[in-house]
Amino acid sequence: MNNPKLAVEVVRAHNLVAKDGQGASNAFVELNFDDQTFRTTTKDKDLNPYWNESFYFNISNPNNIHDLTLEAHVYSFNKSNESRSSLGKVRINGTSFVPFSDAVVFDYPLEKGRMFSKAKGELALKVYLTDDPSIRFSTPVPDMISTSTFVNLHNNQSELPPLVEDAVVEEVPKVKKGFRQTLYDIAHPKSQNEPPTLPPQQTVTYGMGEMRPQPLTPQVAHMIYPRPSPHPAEFSLKETNPFLGGGQVVGGRVRRTENRSSIYDLVEPMYFLFVRVVKARDLPHKDVTGGVDPFVEVRLGNYKGVTKHYEKNHNPEWNTVFTFARDRLQSSILDVVVKDKDMVKNDFVGFVRFDLHDIPTRVPPDSPLAPEWYRLEDKKGEKKKGELMLAVWVGTQGDEAFADALHSDASSFNDSSTPSTLIRSKVYHAPRLWYVRVNVIEVQDLVVYERNRVPNVHVKIQIGNQMLRTKPLMAQSSNVTWNEEFIFVAAEPFDDHLILMVEDRVGPNKDENLGKIFIPLKMIDIRFDDQMIQPRWFNLQKPNSTDVEEPKNHKFASRIQLRVCLEGGYHVLDESTYYSSDLRPSARQLWKPPIGVLELGILNADALTPTKTRNGKGTSDTFCVAKYGHKWVRTNTITDNLNPRYNEQYTWEVYDPSTVLTVGVFDNGEINEQGERDKNIGKVRIRISTLETGRVYTHSYPLLVLHSSGVKKMGELHLAIRFSCTSLPNMMQLYTKPLLPNMHYKVPLTMSQLEMLRRQSVDIVAARLSRAEPPLRKEVIEYMTDANSHIWSMRRSKANFFRVLSVFSGLLAAGKWLNDVCLWKNTVTTALVHALFIMLISFPELILPTLCLYLFLIGAWNYRFRPMYPPHMNIRLSCADSVHPDELDEEFDSFPTKCPDDRVRIRYDRLRSVAGRIQTIVGDIASQGERFQALLSWRDPRATVIFMASCLLSALLLYSVPFKLLVFLAGVYAMRHPRFRQKLPPAPLNFFRRLPARTDSML
C-alpha cells in the first residue's frame, strides 16, 4: 500500500464494570497508536454503550508496522471529582492488521488496565489498513486544559456554539503537561427550547484535517456540533450487491453466472455434509443378558451428533439426518460409531469411517442418494458382526433433508439437556380465526330456588378464556329479556364450546347458577353476509350438569333464546390495519385468487450486540421470524455467533398489495437458560406496495430497538426480497376495492370491540404456536404483531403530532406562497399569477383540466426523485433520537405502574399541562363553530340584523352583476398592491370575532 492508514472503528462495549456506585459507568474509549491519541464520546449511565465512531491513524513508518501496537483503553468518567477509572484495555499487535476486505467486527475481551483495577466484558472493534486517498487523518487529541469543560457543556447548553453541517474538532496545540482535551456526549436538553444535541449512536468521524500549529488559545475546549441530518447515516438502509444462488444482484437485477437455475436463488448457496443414519442389523451382544442398547454417534472433529438409543434391540431403525457446515469442518475424517448405552460407561460396538474427499456432491433436482449397508469395524480396523445402513453426501440448504436435519455443529457446545428441536427451522401456519356473534334474547320458565326474593339475573357467555356477561336485570317474572349482542374470537378446528350460564346474583361476588348450556362451535351456522340469522331455542341443563351433550331421558324446564353464528365475512384483526399482513375474510369461499408471489431470502446478520454472557464472553443465539398472512417461518438458531449466516428462503402468496411483511430477530432463551424469555433484537417491516415487480431488493436493514436508556442499533439484517406479479389487471383493480371485507362496512364493529378482539386474537395465536416444536413463544408473537402499541407513550404522541404538521406543511407552504403573491414580494410571479387568474376566469371550463394536468406534471417530475429503497424504521420520525429519559421510563413502565409516588405525580402534572393545551385548542375550535351558529340564532340581535341585511344586499348584487366579474374583482382585490393595504383586520373578520360564543355559559 502507498501511504497506508490504520482505521479503527469503535463499535460497542458489552458487560462493563460498574464504577459510579449506582450500578453503571460513564464509559469512553481512548485509542493509542504510533504516538497518536484519540478519544470517543462519553456514554452516560450505560454498561453496554454503543459508539460506532471511526478514527484514522497516520503510520509514520509503514515498514515497521508489525512492531507497533494498538491500545484501546476503556475508562469511566467520574463527574464528582473529574477523574477517570479504568474499565479494561485491549492490545492488538501490528501483525494482526488486515486490509479492509478481510476486516470484521471482533469482540476483544478486556484485560486489566492497571494492577489493582477490575476488568470484564468485551470491546467490539473493527481494525484494518487502508490507502484510500479520500480519507484524511484524524486530528490527534492533544493535552488539554481541564475536564471541567464537561460540566460546563451540561450546565450551560444555552451557550453552545452555532450549529454547522459537519462535525469538526477545533485544533488546539499542546499546552501544559497533565491537561487533556476530551470529547464528550451532550446530555438530553432540559427543555424543548434549547438547541438540539448530537443524536445518540450517530456515526461521527473526528478531525478531518491534519493538525497544524496555532497560537495558544484560552483555556477552553471549543467544539462545534453537527446539525442533525434528516436521518443519521448509521440508521439508514444500505444497498448491497451479493452473489446469490441465481447470480450477482446489481441494481435490483440478477446477473446470471451459471446456466443451471435453482429454486433457492435469493440466498447464498451454503454447502453441508449430510449423514443419514437409517438402521442397523445383526448387532453383536454386549450385555451379560445377551442384549444390546444401541445408539449411533456421528463424529467430525470436535462436532458430534447422537441418535436416540433403543433398549434390547439388535435391529434398530433411526432414520435420522445430521448436517455439518462445510466451512466449519475441522477434520477430513468422518466416523460413524455404534455404541451400547450403559449406566457407567457406553460400550464400543463398531464404527464406519469415511474420507471426506471421497464423498459425492448432490444438488437438486438430482435424485436423493440411496443409502447403503456398511460392515462395522473394530478399533483395529477389522470387520465385525453387524451392519449399518448409511447415506453420506454433500449438498446445499436446498436439499429436501435439510429442513428436518439436526445441525450438529451448531449445537456442539450445548449440553444434552438442550433438545436439538429448539434450534431447527420451522414453518408454522397460524389457525384461521373467526368472529362468533352471540345475541342473547331472552330466558323463559326460569326456576328460582329462593321464592322470597326477586332474583337479579344475568347470563355469562364463555368461549375458551373469553368471558362476557349481560347486564343484570331484576326478574319480576319467570321470563327475562336482554336482547344484547356479543362478539368472540374462535379458531379452527373449533374444538371449544360456547358455554352459557344463567346466574343469579345473591350477594357481593357471589352468583348462583340457575342453568347452563354447551353448544359445540362446529354446530353453529356460518354467515357470509349481513342476512339475519333466525333465533333458536335451547333447553338449559341442570346447574350441576357437566355433560356437553344434553341428556335425552330428562330435560330441564327452562330454555333460552339465542341468535348465534360464525361470521365468515369479516377479517379477524390480529395486528394493526396500518401494517396488516392479511386482509382476507375468514371464509375460504370468499377468497379471491392470488395476485403474486413474495419471495424472501434471509441472508445474514452483522455486528449483533451481545445479549448474554457465556464462558466470560458476550454472545448471542439468534434466529429470525418472518410473518406474512397465516404463514409464520422461523430460521435455524445460529448459536454462539454475533455474525450469523442463515441463508434460508421462503415464499408466500400475495392476495393484496397493501399488506406488510414483518421480519424479526430474536435471541433464543431456551439454550442453556431454561425458562428465559426470547429477547427481541429488532424487526423490519416491508410494505408490498412499495416494491417494484420483478426487482430483487438486497439491503442491509438496521435493527433498532428502543430501550429505557434510548434507541440502540443492535446490528444489521441482510435480506433479499422479490415480488412477482401473476395478474397485473387484478392487482390494479384491487386499488379500487375496499381495504377490508364488505362486512366491516355493512355491519361495522366499534373501535373498543376491535381492540378487545385483537387482544383475544393475539392470545389465541400465541397459545397455538407456543405448543409447536420449536415453539414460537408469546413474547415473540406480541413483538411481531405490536400487541402493546395501544399503551400510552408521550414520545409516540409527539411523533404523531409532528406527522400531522408534516401532512399540512404543503398547505401551509401553498398559503405562504399565495400570501407572498398578494404582497407583491416578487413582481414577475405576481404578474404571472394575475394573467393565469384572468385566463381561468375568462375560460372557467379550463380550471379542472388545468388542475389535473398540473398534478400529472408534478407526478412526472417527482418520478426522477422516487425512492429507490423500501421504507424502514426512522428514528427521527419516531422522535426516538430526542426523547427525554423520563418519557422513555414512563413508556416502559408496567401497567399498573410500579414507580414511586413522587415520580408518578410529576408525570401526572406533565400530562395535565399537555391536556390543558389540548383543552384550550378544542375550546377555541368550539367557539368558532358557535360563532357561526350565532349568525342566525338571534343571540346577538344587532349582529343577526347586520348579517341578514348583508345577505340581502349580496343576493341583489349577485343577481345583477355577472358572476365572472364578481370573481375577477374579488381576486384583484385580494392580490392588490401593498400600498393599497392596511394593517388592520378586514371588516368581515372584525364582525365575526364580535359574535357571541357559549364560553360565557361555561363554569
Helices and strands as residue ranges (DSSP letters): E 5-14, E 27-33, E 36-39, E 50-58, G 62-67, E 69-78, E 83-93, G 94-96, G 100-102, E 106-109, E 122-130, H 148-155, G 157-159, E 168-169, E 204-205, E 223-224, G 233-235, E 238-239, E 243-244, E 247-250, E 253-255, E 271-281, E 294-300, E 303-306, E 317-325, G 326-328, E 333-340, E 347-355, G 356-358, E 372-377, E 383-396, E 406-407, G 420-422, E 426-429, E 433-444, E 456-463, E 466-469, E 473-474, E 480-491, E 497-507, E 510-520, G 521-523, E 526-527, E 536-539, E 559-567, G 577-579, G 588-590, E 596-606, E 612-614, E 617-619, E 622-628, E 631-634, E 645-654, E 660-667, E 679-687, G 688-690, E 696-707, E 710-725, H 728-734, H 743-746, H 751-769, H 778-785, H 794-822, H 827-842, G 844-846, H 847-862, G 863-865, H 885-891, H 901-933, H 941-960, H 963-974, G 978-980, H 987-993, G 998-1001
